[in-house]
Amino acid sequence: MMYGYARVSTKEQNLDRQLEQLREYIKDERYILRDKESGKDFNRTNWNTLVGTEKTAPLLHEGDLLIVCSLDRLGRNYTEIRKQWDYITNTLQANIKVLDMPLLDTSISKDNLDGRFIADLVLQILSYTAEKERENTRKRQAQGIAVMPVVNGKKVSSKTGNPIGRPNAEYPERWSEIYSDWKSGSITATAAMEVLGLKRTTFYKLVKSYEA
């Protein structure tokens, strides 16, 4: 069996370009699975249909082929991509074909040890490059923040002149008074929320910020 997988990060984005490419290989729309979910992890509805979960069997079986337009349609986290790649190709014994990267095609190398090795090596290199770029980005950000001027106790961007980081939390009127009564046990949390007009999640979020 041949399956296609298309993904975009939000419901507002469309899958048309990916679907057009996948239809060249797969004529039956039922075999093209789609997700409109973030690529930060693999906990996605139709992806889980393909590879299975603890409670469901995978759609992919030995000898099947999974086609994606590009590697980033699988996800953004290359460490997780490698794990999923290994699971599909070695545990499920299915193949993967990445259309915009011909070297990442295990279907043409399933009986060719050298070809499979090259596909795995390319994936390793991509994973390493992506991780190094993330590491370098974090270093550059840290270096940039370190040399920023400090105004009123906050780092200020030299480009915009605005403070960086999260804005200070805004507390409702009588916050300090009601907070003290609650902490001393004079009133319950529910009563404090009612007086301040706050929902439970907002109340405890402000408590955490205030105490920090």
C-alpha positions, -999 to 999 in steps of 0.1 A, spaced: 0 0 0 10 36 -7 1 64 17 6 101 16 9 125 46 4 162 44 6 187 73 3 224 80 6 240 114 -27 259 117 -63 255 105 -60 288 86 -32 274 63 -42 252 33 -28 219 21 -34 224 -16 2 225 -28 11 193 -9 -20 175 -20 -13 183 -56 21 167 -54 9 137 -35 -19 130 -60 7 124 -86 15 92 -67 -17 84 -49 -50 86 -68 -73 76 -40 -79 105 -16 -86 80 13 -49 71 14 -37 107 18 -38 116 55 -37 152 66 -31 171 99 -35 207 106 -14 207 138 19 219 150 51 201 140 67 205 175 58 169 183 42 138 168 10 137 189 -13 143 160 -45 126 150 -38 113 116 -1 107 122 -11 84 151 -35 67 126 -5 60 104 20 48 130 -4 35 157 -6 42 194 -6 21 226 -43 15 220 -45 14 182 -28 -6 155 -7 12 128 -21 17 93 14 12 80 25 -24 75 56 -41 62 64 -31 26 41 -1 26 53 33 14 47 66 31 52 97 9 57 132 22 65 163 2 93 175 25 110 165 57 96 195 76 60 182 69 69 153 93 79 178 120 103 205 132 122 184 158 148 164 140 155 143 171 119 132 171 119 128 133 148 104 136 130 83 162 99 82 140 119 74 109 136 45 127 103 32 141 87 32 106 116 18 87 129 -7 112 100 -16 135 71 -14 111 93 -24 82 76 2 59 94 27 36 95 65 35 99 87 4 106 125 7 98 141 -26 120 172 -24 150 151 -12 156 121 -34 183 107 -12 157 102 15 139 74 -2 142 40 14 119 24 -11 146 23 -38 171 10 -13 151 -16 6 173 -44 -7 204 -22 -10 224 -18 22 244 10 7 213 30 -3 196 26 31 229 36 48 230 68 27 194 77 36 201 71 73 234 91 70 216 121 53 190 121 81 218 121 107 235 150 91 203 170 88 195 163 125 230 174 135 228 206 114 194 215 128 205 209 164 237 230 159 217 258 144 193 258 174 223 258 197 240 287 178 208 306 178 205 303 216 241 314 220 235 344 198 204 354 217 222 351 250 251 372 238 227 398 224 208 400 257 241 402 277 252 434 260 218 451 262 216 482 284 196 480 316 169 506 323 148 505 355 161 471 362 151 456 328 171 448 297 162 471 269 164 463 232 189 486 214 169 484 182 134 492 196 142 508 229 116 485 245 121 463 275 125 426 267 108 397 284 73 393 297 55 425 308 49 428 345 17 412 357 -13 436 363 -29 430 396 -65 440 403 -74 467 429 -71 456 465 -48 427 454 -23 431 483 -50 433 509 -70 403 497 -39 383 490 -27 389 526 -61 378 540 -61 347 519 -25 337 529 -33 343 566 -63 320 563 -88 348 570 -107 341 538 -108 311 514 -93 312 479 -129 311 465 -139 341 484 -107 359 473 -115 352 437 -151 365 441 -139 398 457 -112 403 430 -134 392 402 -109 366 390 -112 331 375 -94 303 393 -66 300 367 -60 337 366 -59 340 404 -33 313 409 -13 326 380 -11 361 397 -3 344 430 26 326 414 39 358 398 34 379 429 52 354 451 81 352 426 
